[in-house]
C-alpha cells in the first residue's frame, strides 16, 4: 500500500474556514483562540485551539 492508496487527491480534500480572537489580559499572558467559522455553539464549545503569549505573533510583524 502506498500513500496514494490511502490519501485523497487535493480536489477531494475538505476545506475549512477559521476565525480567531486575541484576548489581551492585564495580569496574564495574552491568548489567541482559533476556531472553525460558521459552526453551531455546541460544536464551537469543543472545537477550538488556544495559544498563549509567545506561541503566536502578529502577521504583519512576520512579513
N, CA, C and O atoms as a CHARMM CRD file, in Angstrom:
* protein
*
  252
    1    1 UNK  N      0.84900  -1.17500   0.00000 PROA 1      0.00000
    2    1 UNK  CA     0.00000   0.00000   0.00000 PROA 1      0.00000
    3    1 UNK  C      0.89500   1.23900   0.00000 PROA 1      0.00000
    4    1 UNK  O      1.87800   1.30100   0.74000 PROA 1      0.00000
    5    2 UNK  N      0.56000   2.20400  -0.81500 PROA 2      0.00000
    6    2 UNK  CA     1.32500   3.44700  -0.89400 PROA 2      0.00000
    7    2 UNK  C      0.50400   4.59300  -0.32500 PROA 2      0.00000
    8    2 UNK  O     -0.68300   4.44600  -0.03200 PROA 2      0.00000
    9    3 UNK  N      1.16700   5.74400  -0.17400 PROA 3      0.00000
   10    3 UNK  CA     0.44900   6.93400   0.29000 PROA 3      0.00000
   11    3 UNK  C     -0.71800   7.27800  -0.63300 PROA 3      0.00000
   12    3 UNK  O     -1.76900   7.72600  -0.17400 PROA 3      0.00000
   13    4 UNK  N     -0.52700   7.06600  -1.92800 PROA 4      0.00000
   14    4 UNK  CA    -1.58400   7.37900  -2.88900 PROA 4      0.00000
   15    4 UNK  C     -2.82400   6.52000  -2.65900 PROA 4      0.00000
   16    4 UNK  O     -3.93800   6.93900  -2.97100 PROA 4      0.00000
   17    5 UNK  N     -2.63200   5.32000  -2.11500 PROA 5      0.00000
   18    5 UNK  CA    -3.76500   4.43200  -1.85300 PROA 5      0.00000
   19    5 UNK  C     -4.62600   4.90800  -0.68900 PROA 5      0.00000
   20    5 UNK  O     -5.82500   4.63000  -0.66100 PROA 5      0.00000
   21    6 UNK  N     -4.04700   5.60900   0.25900 PROA 6      0.00000
   22    6 UNK  CA    -4.79000   5.99800   1.45600 PROA 6      0.00000
   23    6 UNK  C     -5.12500   7.48000   1.52400 PROA 6      0.00000
   24    6 UNK  O     -5.90700   7.88500   2.38400 PROA 6      0.00000
   25    7 UNK  N     -4.56700   8.29300   0.65800 PROA 7      0.00000
   26    7 UNK  CA    -4.82500   9.73600   0.66700 PROA 7      0.00000
   27    7 UNK  C     -5.67100  10.11900  -0.53800 PROA 7      0.00000
   28    7 UNK  O     -5.49000   9.58300  -1.63200 PROA 7      0.00000
   29    8 UNK  N     -6.57400  11.03000  -0.33300 PROA 8      0.00000
   30    8 UNK  CA    -7.37300  11.53400  -1.44000 PROA 8      0.00000
   31    8 UNK  C     -6.59800  12.61700  -2.17300 PROA 8      0.00000
   32    8 UNK  O     -5.63100  13.16900  -1.64800 PROA 8      0.00000
   33    9 UNK  N     -7.02600  12.90900  -3.37300 PROA 9      0.00000
   34    9 UNK  CA    -6.36900  13.98000  -4.12100 PROA 9      0.00000
   35    9 UNK  C     -6.72300  15.32300  -3.50100 PROA 9      0.00000
   36    9 UNK  O     -7.66000  15.42300  -2.70900 PROA 9      0.00000
   37   10 UNK  N     -5.96500  16.35700  -3.86600 PROA 10     0.00000
   38   10 UNK  CA    -6.20400  17.69600  -3.32300 PROA 10     0.00000
   39   10 UNK  C     -7.62600  18.18000  -3.59800 PROA 10     0.00000
   40   10 UNK  O     -8.22200  18.86700  -2.76900 PROA 10     0.00000
   41   11 UNK  N     -8.16200  17.82500  -4.75400 PROA 11     0.00000
   42   11 UNK  CA    -9.50100  18.30000  -5.09700 PROA 11     0.00000
   43   11 UNK  C    -10.57900  17.66200  -4.22300 PROA 11     0.00000
   44   11 UNK  O    -11.68100  18.20000  -4.11600 PROA 11     0.00000
   45   12 UNK  N    -10.27800  16.52400  -3.59800 PROA 12     0.00000
   46   12 UNK  CA   -11.24400  15.84500  -2.74400 PROA 12     0.00000
   47   12 UNK  C    -11.09100  16.21900  -1.27300 PROA 12     0.00000
   48   12 UNK  O    -11.91800  15.82600  -0.45000 PROA 12     0.00000
   49   13 UNK  N    -10.05500  16.96500  -0.93100 PROA 13     0.00000
   50   13 UNK  CA    -9.82500  17.35600   0.46000 PROA 13     0.00000
   51   13 UNK  C    -10.85000  18.39800   0.87900 PROA 13     0.00000
   52   13 UNK  O    -11.10900  19.34000   0.13000 PROA 13     0.00000
   53   14 UNK  N    -11.43100  18.25000   2.04700 PROA 14     0.00000
   54   14 UNK  CA   -12.36500  19.28500   2.51000 PROA 14     0.00000
   55   14 UNK  C    -11.61900  20.57800   2.82400 PROA 14     0.00000
   56   14 UNK  O    -10.44400  20.55300   3.18900 PROA 14     0.00000
   57   15 UNK  N    -12.29900  21.68500   2.68200 PROA 15     0.00000
   58   15 UNK  CA   -11.70600  22.97200   3.04300 PROA 15     0.00000
   59   15 UNK  C    -12.43900  23.51800   4.26000 PROA 15     0.00000
   60   15 UNK  O    -13.63500  23.28600   4.44000 PROA 15     0.00000
   61   16 UNK  N    -11.71200  24.23900   5.08000 PROA 16     0.00000
   62   16 UNK  CA   -12.27300  24.78200   6.30200 PROA 16     0.00000
   63   16 UNK  C    -11.91700  26.25300   6.40900 PROA 16     0.00000
   64   16 UNK  O    -10.84900  26.67600   5.96800 PROA 16     0.00000
   65   17 UNK  N    -12.80600  27.02200   6.98900 PROA 17     0.00000
   66   17 UNK  CA   -12.53500  28.42200   7.28800 PROA 17     0.00000
   67   17 UNK  C    -12.48600  28.57800   8.79500 PROA 17     0.00000
   68   17 UNK  O    -13.28300  27.98600   9.52300 PROA 17     0.00000
   69   18 UNK  N    -11.53500  29.38800   9.25500 PROA 18     0.00000
   70   18 UNK  CA   -11.36000  29.59100  10.68700 PROA 18     0.00000
   71   18 UNK  C    -11.43600  31.06800  11.04100 PROA 18     0.00000
   72   18 UNK  O    -11.13600  31.93600  10.22200 PROA 18     0.00000
   73   19 UNK  N    -11.83500  31.33000  12.25100 PROA 19     0.00000
   74   19 UNK  CA   -11.81300  32.66900  12.83000 PROA 19     0.00000
   75   19 UNK  C    -10.84100  32.64500  13.99800 PROA 19     0.00000
   76   19 UNK  O    -10.42200  31.58200  14.45500 PROA 19     0.00000
   77   20 UNK  N    -10.49400  33.81900  14.46800 PROA 20     0.00000
   78   20 UNK  CA    -9.63400  33.88700  15.65500 PROA 20     0.00000
   79   20 UNK  C     -9.97900  35.13900  16.45600 PROA 20     0.00000
   80   20 UNK  O    -10.56900  36.09100  15.94600 PROA 20     0.00000
   81   21 UNK  N     -9.59900  35.10000  17.69300 PROA 21     0.00000
   82   21 UNK  CA    -9.74400  36.26200  18.55700 PROA 21     0.00000
   83   21 UNK  C     -8.52000  36.30400  19.46100 PROA 21     0.00000
   84   21 UNK  O     -8.07500  35.27400  19.96600 PROA 21     0.00000
   85   22 UNK  N     -7.97900  37.49900  19.66100 PROA 22     0.00000
   86   22 UNK  CA    -6.85700  37.67300  20.58000 PROA 22     0.00000
   87   22 UNK  C     -7.37600  38.35800  21.83500 PROA 22     0.00000
   88   22 UNK  O     -7.99300  39.42200  21.77200 PROA 22     0.00000
   89   23 UNK  N     -7.11600  37.73500  22.96300 PROA 23     0.00000
   90   23 UNK  CA    -7.54500  38.26900  24.25500 PROA 23     0.00000
   91   23 UNK  C     -6.32800  38.87800  24.93100 PROA 23     0.00000
   92   23 UNK  O     -5.37200  38.17000  25.25000 PROA 23     0.00000
   93   24 UNK  N     -6.35700  40.18200  25.15000 PROA 24     0.00000
   94   24 UNK  CA    -5.25000  40.86500  25.81100 PROA 24     0.00000
   95   24 UNK  C     -5.54300  40.93300  27.30300 PROA 24     0.00000
   96   24 UNK  O     -6.41100  41.68800  27.74200 PROA 24     0.00000
   97   25 UNK  N     -4.81700  40.14300  28.07200 PROA 25     0.00000
   98   25 UNK  CA    -5.01200  40.06200  29.52100 PROA 25     0.00000
   99   25 UNK  C     -4.08500  41.03200  30.24400 PROA 25     0.00000
  100   25 UNK  O     -2.92100  41.17700  29.86900 PROA 25     0.00000
  101   26 UNK  N     -4.59100  41.68900  31.26900 PROA 26     0.00000
  102   26 UNK  CA    -3.77900  42.62800  32.04200 PROA 26     0.00000
  103   26 UNK  C     -2.75300  41.92800  32.92600 PROA 26     0.00000
  104   26 UNK  O     -1.60700  42.36800  33.01000 PROA 26     0.00000
  105   27 UNK  N     -3.15200  40.85200  33.57900 PROA 27     0.00000
  106   27 UNK  CA    -2.28100  40.21400  34.56800 PROA 27     0.00000
  107   27 UNK  C     -1.95900  38.76600  34.22800 PROA 27     0.00000
  108   27 UNK  O     -1.65600  37.96800  35.11500 PROA 27     0.00000
  109   28 UNK  N     -2.02400  38.42900  32.94900 PROA 28     0.00000
  110   28 UNK  CA    -1.70900  37.07600  32.48900 PROA 28     0.00000
  111   28 UNK  C     -1.26200  37.18700  31.03300 PROA 28     0.00000
  112   28 UNK  O     -1.50200  38.20700  30.38700 PROA 28     0.00000
  113   29 UNK  N     -0.61500  36.14500  30.51300 PROA 29     0.00000
  114   29 UNK  CA    -0.20400  36.19900  29.10300 PROA 29     0.00000
  115   29 UNK  C     -1.41200  36.36200  28.17800 PROA 29     0.00000
  116   29 UNK  O     -2.49900  35.85800  28.46300 PROA 29     0.00000
  117   30 UNK  N     -1.20800  37.06900  27.07500 PROA 30     0.00000
  118   30 UNK  CA    -2.26200  37.19500  26.07900 PROA 30     0.00000
  119   30 UNK  C     -2.56900  35.82100  25.49200 PROA 30     0.00000
  120   30 UNK  O     -1.72800  34.92200  25.51300 PROA 30     0.00000
  121   31 UNK  N     -3.77800  35.67300  24.96900 PROA 31     0.00000
  122   31 UNK  CA    -4.20500  34.40700  24.39700 PROA 31     0.00000
  123   31 UNK  C     -4.78900  34.63800  23.00600 PROA 31     0.00000
  124   31 UNK  O     -5.43600  35.65400  22.75300 PROA 31     0.00000
  125   32 UNK  N     -4.55300  33.68900  22.11900 PROA 32     0.00000
  126   32 UNK  CA    -5.17100  33.70000  20.79800 PROA 32     0.00000
  127   32 UNK  C     -5.97100  32.40800  20.66900 PROA 32     0.00000
  128   32 UNK  O     -5.41900  31.31800  20.81800 PROA 32     0.00000
  129   33 UNK  N     -7.25600  32.52500  20.39500 PROA 33     0.00000
  130   33 UNK  CA    -8.11200  31.35600  20.20000 PROA 33     0.00000
  131   33 UNK  C     -8.46200  31.24700  18.72000 PROA 33     0.00000
  132   33 UNK  O     -8.83000  32.23600  18.08600 PROA 33     0.00000
  133   34 UNK  N     -8.34300  30.03800  18.17600 PROA 34     0.00000
  134   34 UNK  CA    -8.64600  29.76500  16.77300 PROA 34     0.00000
  135   34 UNK  C     -9.78100  28.74200  16.75500 PROA 34     0.00000
  136   34 UNK  O     -9.73300  27.74000  17.46800 PROA 34     0.00000
  137   35 UNK  N    -10.79200  28.99800  15.94300 PROA 35     0.00000
  138   35 UNK  CA   -11.96400  28.13300  15.94800 PROA 35     0.00000
  139   35 UNK  C    -12.60100  28.12100  14.56300 PROA 35     0.00000
  140   35 UNK  O    -12.41100  29.05700  13.78800 PROA 35     0.00000
  141   36 UNK  N    -13.35500  27.06700  14.24500 PROA 36     0.00000
  142   36 UNK  CA   -13.97800  26.98400  12.92800 PROA 36     0.00000
  143   36 UNK  C    -15.03300  28.06600  12.73400 PROA 36     0.00000
  144   36 UNK  O    -15.74400  28.43900  13.66700 PROA 36     0.00000
  145   37 UNK  N    -15.11700  28.55300  11.52200 PROA 37     0.00000
  146   37 UNK  CA   -16.08100  29.58600  11.14500 PROA 37     0.00000
  147   37 UNK  C    -17.43800  28.94600  10.87400 PROA 37     0.00000
  148   37 UNK  O    -17.51700  27.86000  10.30100 PROA 37     0.00000
  149   38 UNK  N    -18.48900  29.61600  11.28300 PROA 38     0.00000
  150   38 UNK  CA   -19.85000  29.23300  10.92500 PROA 38     0.00000
  151   38 UNK  C    -20.23600  27.82500  11.39000 PROA 38     0.00000
  152   38 UNK  O    -20.69300  27.00200  10.59800 PROA 38     0.00000
  153   39 UNK  N    -20.04500  27.56300  12.69200 PROA 39     0.00000
  154   39 UNK  CA   -20.49100  26.29800  13.28300 PROA 39     0.00000
  155   39 UNK  C    -21.43900  26.60000  14.44100 PROA 39     0.00000
  156   39 UNK  O    -21.49800  27.73000  14.92700 PROA 39     0.00000
  157   40 UNK  N    -22.16500  25.60100  14.87100 PROA 40     0.00000
  158   40 UNK  CA   -23.10800  25.79400  15.97600 PROA 40     0.00000
  159   40 UNK  C    -22.35100  26.03400  17.27900 PROA 40     0.00000
  160   40 UNK  O    -21.16700  25.71600  17.38600 PROA 40     0.00000
  161   41 UNK  N    -23.04000  26.59600  18.26300 PROA 41     0.00000
  162   41 UNK  CA   -22.42000  26.82700  19.57400 PROA 41     0.00000
  163   41 UNK  C    -21.97100  25.52500  20.21400 PROA 41     0.00000
  164   41 UNK  O    -20.93700  25.48900  20.88100 PROA 41     0.00000
  165   42 UNK  N    -22.73600  24.45100  20.02100 PROA 42     0.00000
  166   42 UNK  CA   -22.35400  23.15300  20.58300 PROA 42     0.00000
  167   42 UNK  C    -21.02200  22.67600  20.01500 PROA 42     0.00000
  168   42 UNK  O    -20.16900  22.19200  20.76000 PROA 42     0.00000
  169   43 UNK  N    -20.84000  22.80600  18.71300 PROA 43     0.00000
  170   43 UNK  CA   -19.58000  22.40800  18.08000 PROA 43     0.00000
  171   43 UNK  C    -18.46400  23.34000  18.52800 PROA 43     0.00000
  172   43 UNK  O    -17.35700  22.89000  18.82300 PROA 43     0.00000
  173   44 UNK  N    -18.74600  24.61700  18.57900 PROA 44     0.00000
  174   44 UNK  CA   -17.74400  25.61300  18.95100 PROA 44     0.00000
  175   44 UNK  C    -17.17500  25.36900  20.34800 PROA 44     0.00000
  176   44 UNK  O    -15.99300  25.61800  20.58800 PROA 44     0.00000
  177   45 UNK  N    -17.99500  24.89000  21.25800 PROA 45     0.00000
  178   45 UNK  CA   -17.54400  24.66600  22.63400 PROA 45     0.00000
  179   45 UNK  C    -16.45600  23.59600  22.73700 PROA 45     0.00000
  180   45 UNK  O    -15.70100  23.57600  23.70900 PROA 45     0.00000
  181   46 UNK  N    -16.36800  22.70900  21.74900 PROA 46     0.00000
  182   46 UNK  CA   -15.39800  21.61000  21.82100 PROA 46     0.00000
  183   46 UNK  C    -14.41800  21.58500  20.65900 PROA 46     0.00000
  184   46 UNK  O    -13.59900  20.67000  20.57100 PROA 46     0.00000
  185   47 UNK  N    -14.48200  22.56200  19.77000 PROA 47     0.00000
  186   47 UNK  CA   -13.64100  22.55100  18.57600 PROA 47     0.00000
  187   47 UNK  C    -12.88300  23.86200  18.45500 PROA 47     0.00000
  188   47 UNK  O    -13.25600  24.72100  17.65600 PROA 47     0.00000
  189   48 UNK  N    -11.83200  24.02600  19.23300 PROA 48     0.00000
  190   48 UNK  CA   -11.03000  25.24200  19.21100 PROA 48     0.00000
  191   48 UNK  C     -9.63400  24.91600  19.72200 PROA 48     0.00000
  192   48 UNK  O     -9.40400  23.86500  20.32100 PROA 48     0.00000
  193   49 UNK  N     -8.72800  25.81500  19.48000 PROA 49     0.00000
  194   49 UNK  CA    -7.36100  25.68200  19.97500 PROA 49     0.00000
  195   49 UNK  C     -6.93200  27.05200  20.48100 PROA 49     0.00000
  196   49 UNK  O     -7.34100  28.07500  19.93100 PROA 49     0.00000
  197   50 UNK  N     -6.12200  27.07700  21.50900 PROA 50     0.00000
  198   50 UNK  CA    -5.64000  28.36600  22.00900 PROA 50     0.00000
  199   50 UNK  C     -4.12400  28.35500  22.08900 PROA 50     0.00000
  200   50 UNK  O     -3.49200  27.31800  22.28600 PROA 50     0.00000
  201   51 UNK  N     -3.57200  29.53300  21.93200 PROA 51     0.00000
  202   51 UNK  CA    -2.12700  29.72900  22.04800 PROA 51     0.00000
  203   51 UNK  C     -1.89600  30.85000  23.04700 PROA 51     0.00000
  204   51 UNK  O     -2.67000  31.80500  23.11200 PROA 51     0.00000
  205   52 UNK  N     -0.84400  30.73000  23.81200 PROA 52     0.00000
  206   52 UNK  CA    -0.56400  31.70400  24.86500 PROA 52     0.00000
  207   52 UNK  C      0.71300  32.48700  24.56500 PROA 52     0.00000
  208   52 UNK  O      1.71000  31.91500  24.12400 PROA 52     0.00000
  209   53 UNK  N      0.67700  33.76900  24.80100 PROA 53     0.00000
  210   53 UNK  CA     1.81400  34.68000  24.82500 PROA 53     0.00000
  211   53 UNK  C      2.73200  34.54300  23.61400 PROA 53     0.00000
  212   53 UNK  O      2.34800  34.96200  22.52200 PROA 53     0.00000
  213   54 UNK  N      3.91700  33.98000  23.75800 PROA 54     0.00000
  214   54 UNK  CA     4.90700  33.91000  22.68300 PROA 54     0.00000
  215   54 UNK  C      4.63200  32.80400  21.67000 PROA 54     0.00000
  216   54 UNK  O      5.42800  32.61500  20.75000 PROA 54     0.00000
  217   55 UNK  N      3.54000  32.07200  21.80800 PROA 55     0.00000
  218   55 UNK  CA     3.21600  30.98900  20.87900 PROA 55     0.00000
  219   55 UNK  C      2.61100  31.50800  19.57800 PROA 55     0.00000
  220   55 UNK  O      2.41300  30.73500  18.64000 PROA 55     0.00000
  221   56 UNK  N      2.31800  32.80200  19.50700 PROA 56     0.00000
  222   56 UNK  CA     1.77000  33.38200  18.29200 PROA 56     0.00000
  223   56 UNK  C      2.35700  34.77000  18.10200 PROA 56     0.00000
  224   56 UNK  O      2.77600  35.42200  19.05900 PROA 56     0.00000
  225   57 UNK  N      2.38100  35.21600  16.83700 PROA 57     0.00000
  226   57 UNK  CA     2.91400  36.53500  16.50800 PROA 57     0.00000
  227   57 UNK  C      1.94900  37.23000  15.55300 PROA 57     0.00000
  228   57 UNK  O      1.13200  36.58000  14.90100 PROA 57     0.00000
  229   58 UNK  N      2.04600  38.51500  15.47800 PROA 58     0.00000
  230   58 UNK  CA     1.26300  39.31300  14.55400 PROA 58     0.00000
  231   58 UNK  C      1.72800  39.03500  13.12600 PROA 58     0.00000
  232   58 UNK  O      2.93100  39.02500  12.86400 PROA 58     0.00000
  233   59 UNK  N      0.80200  38.81000  12.20800 PROA 59     0.00000
  234   59 UNK  CA     1.14600  38.50200  10.82600 PROA 59     0.00000
  235   59 UNK  C      2.00600  39.59200  10.19800 PROA 59     0.00000
  236   59 UNK  O      2.99000  39.28400   9.52600 PROA 59     0.00000
  237   60 UNK  N      1.65900  40.84700  10.39900 PROA 60     0.00000
  238   60 UNK  CA     2.42800  41.94700   9.81300 PROA 60     0.00000
  239   60 UNK  C      3.86500  41.97600  10.34000 PROA 60     0.00000
  240   60 UNK  O      4.77800  42.37700   9.61900 PROA 60     0.00000
  241   61 UNK  N      4.06800  41.56000  11.56900 PROA 61     0.00000
  242   61 UNK  CA     5.41800  41.51500  12.13500 PROA 61     0.00000
  243   61 UNK  C      6.28600  40.50100  11.40100 PROA 61     0.00000
  244   61 UNK  O      7.48900  40.70900  11.24200 PROA 61     0.00000
  245   62 UNK  N      5.68400  39.41400  10.96000 PROA 62     0.00000
  246   62 UNK  CA     6.43700  38.34200  10.31000 PROA 62     0.00000
  247   62 UNK  C      6.67000  38.58500   8.82900 PROA 62     0.00000
  248   62 UNK  O      7.50000  37.90600   8.22600 PROA 62     0.00000
  249   63 UNK  N      5.97300  39.52000   8.23400 PROA 63     0.00000
  250   63 UNK  CA     6.12900  39.75800   6.78700 PROA 63     0.00000
  251   63 UNK  C      7.38600  40.46800   6.48900 PROA 63     0.00000
  252   63 UNK  O      7.67600  40.74800   5.32600 PROA 63     0.00000
